[in-house]
């Protein structure tokens, strides 16, 4: 049996180019881009960004991003992203499931749980 490494799919929302810019500013490297599809990577974490908009779908979609320094990410989000993008974000919080996370709603309405790799 062959193992297949599937990347998560993230919908771009109404503005595909804004979503691309947001993920680059978030810290992802754009590996590939064609009209309507991009591939982003940070360390070993990759995803497809597709030019797709469905508010109900996006409002119920969640992605987990694992980072080494959650406080550093919080600083980056506050200084570089809040004023530039239409995002909603909740500061680092320790949740009952034992993880400290930042919850961020990206410009397309997708929820990100950013947590430490510890």
PyMOL commands that place a pseudoatom at each C-alpha (Angstrom):
pseudoatom trace, name=CA, resn=UNK, resi=1, chain=A, elem=C, hetatm=0, pos=[0.000, 0.000, 0.000]
pseudoatom trace, name=CA, resn=UNK, resi=2, chain=A, elem=C, hetatm=0, pos=[1.328, 3.437, -0.961]
pseudoatom trace, name=CA, resn=UNK, resi=3, chain=A, elem=C, hetatm=0, pos=[1.028, 6.327, 1.494]
pseudoatom trace, name=CA, resn=UNK, resi=4, chain=A, elem=C, hetatm=0, pos=[-0.278, 9.582, 0.093]
pseudoatom trace, name=CA, resn=UNK, resi=5, chain=A, elem=C, hetatm=0, pos=[0.514, 12.886, 1.764]
pseudoatom trace, name=CA, resn=UNK, resi=6, chain=A, elem=C, hetatm=0, pos=[-2.647, 14.958, 1.348]
pseudoatom trace, name=CA, resn=UNK, resi=7, chain=A, elem=C, hetatm=0, pos=[-2.415, 18.676, 1.979]
pseudoatom trace, name=CA, resn=UNK, resi=8, chain=A, elem=C, hetatm=0, pos=[-5.316, 20.423, 3.667]
pseudoatom trace, name=CA, resn=UNK, resi=9, chain=A, elem=C, hetatm=0, pos=[-7.496, 22.580, 1.457]
pseudoatom trace, name=CA, resn=UNK, resi=10, chain=A, elem=C, hetatm=0, pos=[-8.235, 26.139, 2.544]
pseudoatom trace, name=CA, resn=UNK, resi=11, chain=A, elem=C, hetatm=0, pos=[-10.866, 28.218, 0.743]
pseudoatom trace, name=CA, resn=UNK, resi=12, chain=A, elem=C, hetatm=0, pos=[-9.779, 31.758, -0.162]
pseudoatom trace, name=CA, resn=UNK, resi=13, chain=A, elem=C, hetatm=0, pos=[-13.109, 33.487, 0.323]
pseudoatom trace, name=CA, resn=UNK, resi=14, chain=A, elem=C, hetatm=0, pos=[-14.192, 36.347, -1.904]
pseudoatom trace, name=CA, resn=UNK, resi=15, chain=A, elem=C, hetatm=0, pos=[-10.680, 37.772, -2.417]
pseudoatom trace, name=CA, resn=UNK, resi=16, chain=A, elem=C, hetatm=0, pos=[-8.152, 35.146, -3.528]
pseudoatom trace, name=CA, resn=UNK, resi=17, chain=A, elem=C, hetatm=0, pos=[-5.296, 37.674, -3.819]
pseudoatom trace, name=CA, resn=UNK, resi=18, chain=A, elem=C, hetatm=0, pos=[-5.949, 39.078, -0.331]
pseudoatom trace, name=CA, resn=UNK, resi=19, chain=A, elem=C, hetatm=0, pos=[-5.833, 35.515, 1.039]
pseudoatom trace, name=CA, resn=UNK, resi=20, chain=A, elem=C, hetatm=0, pos=[-2.510, 34.879, -0.729]
pseudoatom trace, name=CA, resn=UNK, resi=21, chain=A, elem=C, hetatm=0, pos=[-1.041, 38.077, 0.702]
pseudoatom trace, name=CA, resn=UNK, resi=22, chain=A, elem=C, hetatm=0, pos=[-2.320, 37.221, 4.201]
pseudoatom trace, name=CA, resn=UNK, resi=23, chain=A, elem=C, hetatm=0, pos=[-0.688, 33.770, 4.214]
pseudoatom trace, name=CA, resn=UNK, resi=24, chain=A, elem=C, hetatm=0, pos=[2.615, 35.164, 2.969]
pseudoatom trace, name=CA, resn=UNK, resi=25, chain=A, elem=C, hetatm=0, pos=[2.548, 37.831, 5.700]
pseudoatom trace, name=CA, resn=UNK, resi=26, chain=A, elem=C, hetatm=0, pos=[1.587, 35.153, 8.224]
pseudoatom trace, name=CA, resn=UNK, resi=27, chain=A, elem=C, hetatm=0, pos=[4.903, 33.458, 7.380]
pseudoatom trace, name=CA, resn=UNK, resi=28, chain=A, elem=C, hetatm=0, pos=[4.101, 30.820, 4.761]
pseudoatom trace, name=CA, resn=UNK, resi=29, chain=A, elem=C, hetatm=0, pos=[6.217, 30.392, 1.629]
pseudoatom trace, name=CA, resn=UNK, resi=30, chain=A, elem=C, hetatm=0, pos=[4.288, 30.267, -1.641]
pseudoatom trace, name=CA, resn=UNK, resi=31, chain=A, elem=C, hetatm=0, pos=[5.588, 27.192, -3.501]
pseudoatom trace, name=CA, resn=UNK, resi=32, chain=A, elem=C, hetatm=0, pos=[3.239, 27.342, -6.462]
pseudoatom trace, name=CA, resn=UNK, resi=33, chain=A, elem=C, hetatm=0, pos=[0.619, 29.681, -7.793]
pseudoatom trace, name=CA, resn=UNK, resi=34, chain=A, elem=C, hetatm=0, pos=[-1.680, 29.532, -10.767]
pseudoatom trace, name=CA, resn=UNK, resi=35, chain=A, elem=C, hetatm=0, pos=[-4.983, 31.310, -11.254]
pseudoatom trace, name=CA, resn=UNK, resi=36, chain=A, elem=C, hetatm=0, pos=[-7.224, 29.891, -8.566]
pseudoatom trace, name=CA, resn=UNK, resi=37, chain=A, elem=C, hetatm=0, pos=[-4.756, 27.543, -6.812]
pseudoatom trace, name=CA, resn=UNK, resi=38, chain=A, elem=C, hetatm=0, pos=[-1.658, 28.111, -4.664]
pseudoatom trace, name=CA, resn=UNK, resi=39, chain=A, elem=C, hetatm=0, pos=[0.448, 25.847, -2.480]
pseudoatom trace, name=CA, resn=UNK, resi=40, chain=A, elem=C, hetatm=0, pos=[1.907, 27.254, 0.746]
pseudoatom trace, name=CA, resn=UNK, resi=41, chain=A, elem=C, hetatm=0, pos=[4.432, 25.746, 3.159]
pseudoatom trace, name=CA, resn=UNK, resi=42, chain=A, elem=C, hetatm=0, pos=[5.953, 26.545, 6.534]
pseudoatom trace, name=CA, resn=UNK, resi=43, chain=A, elem=C, hetatm=0, pos=[8.484, 23.971, 7.731]
pseudoatom trace, name=CA, resn=UNK, resi=44, chain=A, elem=C, hetatm=0, pos=[6.644, 20.655, 7.166]
pseudoatom trace, name=CA, resn=UNK, resi=45, chain=A, elem=C, hetatm=0, pos=[3.143, 22.161, 7.141]
pseudoatom trace, name=CA, resn=UNK, resi=46, chain=A, elem=C, hetatm=0, pos=[1.620, 22.637, 3.702]
pseudoatom trace, name=CA, resn=UNK, resi=47, chain=A, elem=C, hetatm=0, pos=[-1.798, 23.480, 2.332]
pseudoatom trace, name=CA, resn=UNK, resi=48, chain=A, elem=C, hetatm=0, pos=[-3.627, 24.233, -0.902]
pseudoatom trace, name=CA, resn=UNK, resi=49, chain=A, elem=C, hetatm=0, pos=[-5.302, 27.631, -1.151]
pseudoatom trace, name=CA, resn=UNK, resi=50, chain=A, elem=C, hetatm=0, pos=[-8.128, 27.439, -3.659]
pseudoatom trace, name=CA, resn=UNK, resi=51, chain=A, elem=C, hetatm=0, pos=[-10.175, 30.278, -5.098]
pseudoatom trace, name=CA, resn=UNK, resi=52, chain=A, elem=C, hetatm=0, pos=[-13.429, 29.155, -3.496]
pseudoatom trace, name=CA, resn=UNK, resi=53, chain=A, elem=C, hetatm=0, pos=[-16.084, 31.048, -1.572]
pseudoatom trace, name=CA, resn=UNK, resi=54, chain=A, elem=C, hetatm=0, pos=[-18.918, 29.551, 0.477]
pseudoatom trace, name=CA, resn=UNK, resi=55, chain=A, elem=C, hetatm=0, pos=[-19.572, 31.371, 3.749]
pseudoatom trace, name=CA, resn=UNK, resi=56, chain=A, elem=C, hetatm=0, pos=[-21.292, 28.429, 5.434]
pseudoatom trace, name=CA, resn=UNK, resi=57, chain=A, elem=C, hetatm=0, pos=[-18.433, 26.070, 4.567]
pseudoatom trace, name=CA, resn=UNK, resi=58, chain=A, elem=C, hetatm=0, pos=[-15.723, 28.553, 5.553]
pseudoatom trace, name=CA, resn=UNK, resi=59, chain=A, elem=C, hetatm=0, pos=[-17.443, 29.433, 8.814]
pseudoatom trace, name=CA, resn=UNK, resi=60, chain=A, elem=C, hetatm=0, pos=[-17.304, 25.754, 9.831]
pseudoatom trace, name=CA, resn=UNK, resi=61, chain=A, elem=C, hetatm=0, pos=[-13.753, 25.011, 8.610]
pseudoatom trace, name=CA, resn=UNK, resi=62, chain=A, elem=C, hetatm=0, pos=[-10.855, 24.790, 11.091]
pseudoatom trace, name=CA, resn=UNK, resi=63, chain=A, elem=C, hetatm=0, pos=[-7.106, 24.481, 10.539]
pseudoatom trace, name=CA, resn=UNK, resi=64, chain=A, elem=C, hetatm=0, pos=[-4.428, 23.772, 13.145]
pseudoatom trace, name=CA, resn=UNK, resi=65, chain=A, elem=C, hetatm=0, pos=[-1.009, 25.405, 12.824]
pseudoatom trace, name=CA, resn=UNK, resi=66, chain=A, elem=C, hetatm=0, pos=[1.772, 24.138, 15.101]
pseudoatom trace, name=CA, resn=UNK, resi=67, chain=A, elem=C, hetatm=0, pos=[4.470, 26.680, 16.013]
pseudoatom trace, name=CA, resn=UNK, resi=68, chain=A, elem=C, hetatm=0, pos=[7.530, 26.624, 18.271]
pseudoatom trace, name=CA, resn=UNK, resi=69, chain=A, elem=C, hetatm=0, pos=[6.981, 30.034, 19.913]
pseudoatom trace, name=CA, resn=UNK, resi=70, chain=A, elem=C, hetatm=0, pos=[3.337, 30.979, 20.519]
pseudoatom trace, name=CA, resn=UNK, resi=71, chain=A, elem=C, hetatm=0, pos=[4.206, 34.275, 22.227]
pseudoatom trace, name=CA, resn=UNK, resi=72, chain=A, elem=C, hetatm=0, pos=[6.382, 35.273, 19.268]
pseudoatom trace, name=CA, resn=UNK, resi=73, chain=A, elem=C, hetatm=0, pos=[3.479, 34.532, 16.946]
pseudoatom trace, name=CA, resn=UNK, resi=74, chain=A, elem=C, hetatm=0, pos=[1.151, 36.611, 19.092]
pseudoatom trace, name=CA, resn=UNK, resi=75, chain=A, elem=C, hetatm=0, pos=[3.539, 39.557, 18.813]
pseudoatom trace, name=CA, resn=UNK, resi=76, chain=A, elem=C, hetatm=0, pos=[3.804, 39.093, 15.021]
pseudoatom trace, name=CA, resn=UNK, resi=77, chain=A, elem=C, hetatm=0, pos=[0.017, 38.964, 14.653]
pseudoatom trace, name=CA, resn=UNK, resi=78, chain=A, elem=C, hetatm=0, pos=[-0.472, 42.106, 16.769]
pseudoatom trace, name=CA, resn=UNK, resi=79, chain=A, elem=C, hetatm=0, pos=[2.272, 44.140, 15.046]
pseudoatom trace, name=CA, resn=UNK, resi=80, chain=A, elem=C, hetatm=0, pos=[1.985, 42.985, 11.433]
pseudoatom trace, name=CA, resn=UNK, resi=81, chain=A, elem=C, hetatm=0, pos=[-1.460, 41.562, 10.700]
pseudoatom trace, name=CA, resn=UNK, resi=82, chain=A, elem=C, hetatm=0, pos=[-4.197, 43.198, 12.803]
pseudoatom trace, name=CA, resn=UNK, resi=83, chain=A, elem=C, hetatm=0, pos=[-4.052, 46.609, 11.137]
pseudoatom trace, name=CA, resn=UNK, resi=84, chain=A, elem=C, hetatm=0, pos=[-3.539, 45.240, 7.625]
pseudoatom trace, name=CA, resn=UNK, resi=85, chain=A, elem=C, hetatm=0, pos=[-6.160, 42.463, 7.344]
pseudoatom trace, name=CA, resn=UNK, resi=86, chain=A, elem=C, hetatm=0, pos=[-9.812, 41.949, 8.296]
pseudoatom trace, name=CA, resn=UNK, resi=87, chain=A, elem=C, hetatm=0, pos=[-9.150, 39.264, 10.900]
pseudoatom trace, name=CA, resn=UNK, resi=88, chain=A, elem=C, hetatm=0, pos=[-10.547, 38.377, 14.304]
pseudoatom trace, name=CA, resn=UNK, resi=89, chain=A, elem=C, hetatm=0, pos=[-8.155, 37.005, 16.885]
pseudoatom trace, name=CA, resn=UNK, resi=90, chain=A, elem=C, hetatm=0, pos=[-8.217, 35.816, 20.486]
pseudoatom trace, name=CA, resn=UNK, resi=91, chain=A, elem=C, hetatm=0, pos=[-5.007, 36.120, 22.504]
pseudoatom trace, name=CA, resn=UNK, resi=92, chain=A, elem=C, hetatm=0, pos=[-3.102, 33.025, 23.680]
pseudoatom trace, name=CA, resn=UNK, resi=93, chain=A, elem=C, hetatm=0, pos=[-5.345, 31.062, 26.027]
pseudoatom trace, name=CA, resn=UNK, resi=94, chain=A, elem=C, hetatm=0, pos=[-4.888, 27.773, 27.885]
pseudoatom trace, name=CA, resn=UNK, resi=95, chain=A, elem=C, hetatm=0, pos=[-7.866, 25.587, 26.976]
pseudoatom trace, name=CA, resn=UNK, resi=96, chain=A, elem=C, hetatm=0, pos=[-9.341, 22.639, 28.939]
pseudoatom trace, name=CA, resn=UNK, resi=97, chain=A, elem=C, hetatm=0, pos=[-7.902, 20.178, 26.403]
pseudoatom trace, name=CA, resn=UNK, resi=98, chain=A, elem=C, hetatm=0, pos=[-4.425, 21.119, 27.661]
pseudoatom trace, name=CA, resn=UNK, resi=99, chain=A, elem=C, hetatm=0, pos=[-3.201, 23.289, 24.797]
pseudoatom trace, name=CA, resn=UNK, resi=100, chain=A, elem=C, hetatm=0, pos=[-2.383, 26.956, 24.802]
pseudoatom trace, name=CA, resn=UNK, resi=101, chain=A, elem=C, hetatm=0, pos=[-3.709, 28.396, 21.542]
pseudoatom trace, name=CA, resn=UNK, resi=102, chain=A, elem=C, hetatm=0, pos=[-4.352, 31.544, 19.568]
pseudoatom trace, name=CA, resn=UNK, resi=103, chain=A, elem=C, hetatm=0, pos=[-7.685, 31.429, 17.748]
pseudoatom trace, name=CA, resn=UNK, resi=104, chain=A, elem=C, hetatm=0, pos=[-7.682, 33.474, 14.572]
pseudoatom trace, name=CA, resn=UNK, resi=105, chain=A, elem=C, hetatm=0, pos=[-10.395, 33.937, 11.943]
pseudoatom trace, name=CA, resn=UNK, resi=106, chain=A, elem=C, hetatm=0, pos=[-8.578, 34.684, 8.673]
pseudoatom trace, name=CA, resn=UNK, resi=107, chain=A, elem=C, hetatm=0, pos=[-9.847, 37.110, 5.991]
pseudoatom trace, name=CA, resn=UNK, resi=108, chain=A, elem=C, hetatm=0, pos=[-11.926, 34.350, 4.348]
pseudoatom trace, name=CA, resn=UNK, resi=109, chain=A, elem=C, hetatm=0, pos=[-13.664, 33.279, 7.586]
pseudoatom trace, name=CA, resn=UNK, resi=110, chain=A, elem=C, hetatm=0, pos=[-11.623, 30.115, 8.249]
pseudoatom trace, name=CA, resn=UNK, resi=111, chain=A, elem=C, hetatm=0, pos=[-10.752, 29.473, 11.915]
pseudoatom trace, name=CA, resn=UNK, resi=112, chain=A, elem=C, hetatm=0, pos=[-7.094, 28.772, 12.751]
pseudoatom trace, name=CA, resn=UNK, resi=113, chain=A, elem=C, hetatm=0, pos=[-5.986, 27.191, 16.018]
pseudoatom trace, name=CA, resn=UNK, resi=114, chain=A, elem=C, hetatm=0, pos=[-2.341, 28.199, 16.407]
pseudoatom trace, name=CA, resn=UNK, resi=115, chain=A, elem=C, hetatm=0, pos=[-0.708, 26.114, 19.139]
pseudoatom trace, name=CA, resn=UNK, resi=116, chain=A, elem=C, hetatm=0, pos=[2.777, 25.295, 20.388]
pseudoatom trace, name=CA, resn=UNK, resi=117, chain=A, elem=C, hetatm=0, pos=[4.521, 22.087, 19.383]
pseudoatom trace, name=CA, resn=UNK, resi=118, chain=A, elem=C, hetatm=0, pos=[5.410, 21.348, 23.040]
for i in range(1, 118): cmd.bond("trace and resi %d" % i, "trace and resi %d" % (i + 1))
show_as sticks, trace
zoom trace
